[in-house]
Amino acid sequence: MKAEVQIENLKCGGCASTIKKAILAIEGVSKIEIDIEKSIVLITSENDNVEEIKLKLSKLGYPEVGDKNTVLHKAKSFVSCAVGRIDS
């Protein structure tokens, strides 16, 4: 399965680092590419787990464009961004 998800709150490489680490931990995901400028996440997975991936992105603070982007999502994305900067 290949999926493309446009997300909210993607700001920098720190965000991308956190997203990559979390999504690659999902069973079946073999590849992830992130276009920071366009806020697009490209996923290659052996499983049909796009809904699980979208849920994980939302929990990290990066909901899909069109979903609710609450203050809580924005706050979580700042934390995820900071963690990603430290880890990279």
SULGI-V147871 format. One record per pair of residues at least 4 apart in sequence whose C-alpha atoms are under 6 Angstrom apart, sorted by the first residue. I is the first residue (numbers start at 0). J is the second residue. D is the distance in whole Angstrom. If there is no record, write none. Layout:
# SULGI-V147871
<<I;J;D> <I;J;D>>
This chain:
# SULGI-V147871
<<0;43;6> <0;44;5> <1;42;6> <1;43;5> <2;41;6> <2;42;5> <3;40;6> <3;41;5> <4;39;6> <4;40;5> <5;38;6> <5;39;4> <5;63;6> <5;64;6> <6;38;6> <6;61;6> <6;62;5> <6;63;4> <6;64;5> <7;61;5> <7;62;6> <7;64;6> <8;61;6> <9;38;6> <12;16;6> <13;80;5> <13;83;4> <13;84;4> <14;80;4> <14;83;6> <16;83;5> <17;83;5> <18;22;6> <19;23;6> <23;28;6> <27;44;5> <27;45;5> <27;46;5> <28;43;6> <28;44;4> <29;43;6> <29;44;5> <30;42;6> <30;43;5> <31;41;6> <31;42;5> <32;40;6> <32;41;5> <33;39;6> <33;40;5> <34;38;6> <34;39;5> <56;61;5> <56;62;6> <57;61;5> <57;62;4> <59;75;6> <60;72;4> <60;73;6> <60;75;5> <60;76;4> <68;72;6> <76;80;6>>
